[in-house]
């Protein structure tokens, strides 16, 4: 059951590592529940299709239904997903509101990181807003802080600094080390200004970075169209065709 005012559980030392396929499956389940609720929970075919989308995904993957099913069984054992039986098609839904004790916006932020990997503040706000509205950077930061405290999200640089990458907390230590090295290279290559940056100039710089996401926003709209087309195909597969008179 979802809630916007969850009771925060004790802080874990670390969260269980998720494989790349686990992350993709959970991200797709959250995304489709929010963007195409009429076709949620998802069939195995719809899940595999969602995993293999070319838009709103990084990296691009090719997931077979058999591999997805095996991963889902393991995720079910860990209480992250549940299988829905009794209909003509077995379907799957996530259990992440209860499992992670997060609200709607927090889950959208984590899900987008699961789907796309590490991002800057501007990128994450823009992308996650497909699923839940994130009005501005201050709302984003307020949503991120408890997630960082609970280690569901990892800041790879100082909060609010231009170019700081934000990652989910389900990577292996080796993967996080690679991401931190990427963050370090990004900081080293950042232009040096002759005057200290004020809060206002930081905000302007972040807004400028967001403007560079316009092409990605267009891609997001294309993805919504793709999702709608997938939903229509899914409905067609399960709506009986009327017999010819």
C-alpha positions as CSV (number, residue, x, y, z in Angstrom):
1,X,0.0,0.0,0.0
2,X,1.4,3.4,-1.0
3,X,1.7,6.3,1.4
4,X,3.0,9.8,1.2
5,X,4.0,9.8,4.9
6,X,5.8,6.5,5.5
7,X,7.4,5.6,8.8
8,X,11.1,5.5,8.1
9,X,12.6,2.1,9.0
10,X,16.0,1.8,10.7
11,X,18.9,2.7,8.5
12,X,20.6,-0.3,6.9
13,X,24.3,-0.5,6.5
14,X,23.8,-1.2,2.8
15,X,20.9,-2.2,0.6
16,X,21.2,-5.6,-1.3
17,X,22.9,-5.3,-4.6
18,X,20.7,-5.6,-7.6
19,X,21.9,-7.0,-11.0
20,X,21.5,-4.9,-14.1
21,X,18.4,-7.0,-15.1
22,X,16.9,-6.7,-11.6
23,X,17.2,-2.9,-11.8
24,X,15.7,-2.7,-15.2
25,X,12.7,-4.9,-14.3
26,X,11.9,-2.9,-11.2
27,X,12.3,0.3,-13.0
28,X,10.0,-0.8,-15.7
29,X,7.3,-2.0,-13.2
30,X,7.3,1.4,-11.5
31,X,7.4,3.3,-14.7
32,X,4.5,1.5,-16.3
33,X,2.4,1.6,-13.1
34,X,2.7,5.4,-13.3
35,X,2.6,6.1,-17.0
36,X,0.3,3.3,-18.3
37,X,-1.8,2.2,-15.3
38,X,-4.5,0.7,-17.5
39,X,-2.2,-2.2,-18.5
40,X,-0.6,-2.7,-15.1
41,X,0.2,-5.2,-13.6
42,X,2.4,-6.3,-16.5
43,X,2.5,-9.5,-18.4
44,X,5.9,-11.1,-18.9
45,X,5.8,-10.1,-22.6
46,X,5.1,-6.5,-21.7
47,X,7.9,-6.5,-19.1
48,X,10.4,-7.8,-21.6
49,X,9.3,-5.2,-24.1
50,X,9.6,-2.5,-21.5
51,X,13.1,-3.6,-20.6
52,X,14.1,-3.5,-24.3
53,X,12.8,0.0,-25.0
54,X,15.4,2.2,-26.8
55,X,14.1,5.4,-25.2
56,X,14.4,6.4,-21.5
57,X,16.9,3.5,-21.0
58,X,20.6,3.4,-20.4
59,X,22.1,1.1,-21.3
60,X,20.1,-0.4,-24.1
61,X,19.4,-4.1,-23.3
62,X,18.0,-7.1,-25.0
63,X,16.1,-9.1,-22.4
64,X,14.6,-12.5,-23.2
65,X,11.3,-13.5,-21.5
66,X,12.9,-16.6,-20.0
67,X,15.7,-14.5,-18.4
68,X,13.1,-11.9,-17.1
69,X,11.0,-14.7,-15.6
70,X,14.0,-16.2,-13.7
71,X,14.9,-12.8,-12.4
72,X,11.3,-12.0,-11.3
73,X,11.2,-15.3,-9.4
74,X,14.3,-14.2,-7.4
75,X,12.9,-10.7,-6.9
76,X,9.6,-12.3,-5.6
77,X,11.6,-14.4,-3.1
78,X,13.1,-11.1,-1.8
79,X,9.7,-9.5,-1.5
80,X,10.3,-6.9,-4.2
81,X,7.6,-8.1,-6.7
82,X,4.5,-10.3,-6.6
83,X,3.0,-12.6,-9.2
84,X,-0.7,-12.1,-10.0
85,X,-2.4,-15.3,-11.1
86,X,-6.0,-16.3,-11.8
87,X,-6.4,-14.6,-15.1
88,X,-5.6,-15.8,-18.6
89,X,-2.1,-14.3,-18.3
90,X,0.2,-14.2,-15.4
91,X,1.1,-10.7,-14.4
92,X,3.6,-9.0,-12.2
93,X,3.6,-5.9,-9.9
94,X,6.2,-4.3,-7.6
95,X,6.1,-4.2,-3.8
96,X,8.4,-1.3,-3.5
97,X,6.2,1.2,-1.6
98,X,6.1,-1.3,1.3
99,X,9.5,-2.8,0.8
100,X,11.4,0.5,0.7
101,X,8.9,2.7,2.6
102,X,8.9,5.6,0.1
103,X,6.3,8.0,-1.2
104,X,5.3,8.5,-4.9
105,X,7.9,11.1,-5.8
106,X,10.7,9.3,-4.0
107,X,9.9,6.1,-5.9
108,X,9.8,7.9,-9.2
109,X,13.3,9.3,-8.5
110,X,14.7,5.9,-7.7
111,X,13.0,4.2,-10.6
112,X,14.4,6.7,-13.1
113,X,17.9,6.1,-11.7
114,X,17.3,2.4,-12.1
115,X,16.3,2.9,-15.7
116,X,18.9,5.4,-16.8
117,X,21.8,5.2,-14.3
118,X,23.5,8.2,-12.6
119,X,22.3,11.6,-13.5
120,X,22.7,15.3,-12.6
121,X,20.0,17.1,-10.6
122,X,18.6,18.8,-13.7
123,X,18.5,15.5,-15.7
124,X,16.8,13.6,-12.9
125,X,14.2,16.3,-12.2
126,X,13.3,16.4,-15.9
127,X,13.2,12.7,-16.4
128,X,11.4,11.7,-13.2
129,X,8.7,14.3,-13.9
130,X,7.3,11.9,-16.6
131,X,6.1,9.8,-13.7
132,X,5.5,12.3,-10.8
133,X,5.6,16.1,-10.9
134,X,8.8,17.6,-9.6
135,X,8.2,21.3,-9.8
136,X,11.7,22.7,-9.1
137,X,15.2,21.9,-7.9
138,X,14.3,22.7,-4.3
139,X,11.5,20.1,-4.3
140,X,13.9,17.6,-5.9
141,X,16.5,18.2,-3.1
142,X,13.9,17.9,-0.4
143,X,12.9,14.5,-1.8
144,X,16.5,13.4,-2.2
145,X,17.7,14.1,1.3
146,X,15.8,11.4,3.2
147,X,16.7,8.9,0.4
148,X,20.4,9.8,0.8
149,X,20.1,9.4,4.6
150,X,18.6,6.0,4.1
151,X,21.2,5.1,1.5
152,X,18.6,4.4,-1.2
153,X,20.3,7.1,-3.2
154,X,24.0,8.0,-3.3
155,X,25.3,11.5,-4.0
156,X,28.6,11.2,-5.9
157,X,29.5,14.9,-5.2
158,X,28.3,17.8,-3.1
159,X,24.6,18.5,-3.2
160,X,23.8,21.5,-5.4
161,X,27.1,21.6,-7.2
162,X,26.9,21.8,-10.9
163,X,27.6,18.4,-12.5
164,X,27.2,16.4,-9.3
165,X,26.0,12.9,-10.2
166,X,23.2,11.1,-8.3
167,X,23.0,7.3,-8.3
168,X,20.7,4.7,-6.7
169,X,22.0,2.7,-3.8
170,X,21.9,-0.8,-5.4
171,X,25.2,-0.9,-7.3
172,X,28.0,-3.2,-6.4
173,X,31.0,-1.5,-4.7
174,X,33.0,-1.8,-7.9
175,X,30.3,-0.1,-10.0
176,X,30.1,2.7,-7.5
177,X,33.8,3.1,-7.7
178,X,33.6,3.5,-11.5
179,X,30.8,6.1,-11.1
180,X,32.9,8.1,-8.5
181,X,35.8,8.1,-10.9
182,X,33.6,9.5,-13.6
183,X,32.4,12.2,-11.2
184,X,36.0,13.0,-10.4
185,X,36.9,13.4,-14.0
186,X,33.8,15.6,-14.6
187,X,34.8,17.9,-11.8
188,X,38.4,18.1,-13.0
189,X,37.2,19.0,-16.5
190,X,34.7,21.6,-15.3
191,X,35.6,25.2,-16.3
192,X,37.1,27.4,-13.5
193,X,35.4,30.7,-12.9
194,X,37.2,33.8,-11.7
195,X,34.6,34.6,-9.1
196,X,32.9,32.5,-6.4
197,X,29.6,31.1,-7.5
198,X,26.6,32.4,-5.6
199,X,23.4,30.4,-4.9
200,X,21.8,32.4,-7.7
201,X,24.5,31.7,-10.2
202,X,24.4,28.0,-9.3
203,X,20.6,28.0,-10.0
204,X,21.1,29.7,-13.3
205,X,23.8,27.2,-14.3
206,X,21.5,24.3,-13.3
207,X,18.7,25.8,-15.3
208,X,21.0,26.1,-18.3
209,X,21.9,22.5,-17.9
210,X,18.2,21.7,-17.9
211,X,17.7,23.5,-21.2
212,X,20.1,21.1,-22.7
213,X,17.7,18.3,-21.8
214,X,15.1,19.5,-24.4
215,X,16.0,16.8,-26.9
216,X,15.7,14.2,-24.1
217,X,12.3,15.6,-23.2
218,X,11.3,15.1,-26.8
219,X,12.6,11.6,-26.6
220,X,10.5,11.1,-23.5
221,X,7.4,12.2,-25.4
222,X,8.3,9.7,-28.1
223,X,8.6,7.1,-25.4
224,X,5.1,7.9,-24.0
225,X,3.8,7.3,-27.5
226,X,5.7,4.0,-27.7
227,X,4.3,3.0,-24.3
228,X,0.7,3.8,-25.5
229,X,1.3,1.7,-28.6
230,X,2.5,-1.1,-26.5
231,X,-0.5,-0.8,-24.2
232,X,-2.8,-1.0,-27.2
233,X,-1.1,-4.1,-28.5
234,X,-1.3,-5.6,-25.0
235,X,-5.1,-5.0,-24.9
236,X,-5.6,-6.4,-28.4
237,X,-3.9,-9.6,-27.4
238,X,-6.4,-10.1,-24.5
239,X,-9.6,-8.7,-26.0
240,X,-11.5,-11.5,-27.9
241,X,-12.2,-10.8,-31.5
242,X,-15.9,-10.9,-32.4
243,X,-16.8,-13.7,-34.8
244,X,-17.8,-12.8,-38.3
245,X,-21.6,-13.0,-38.8
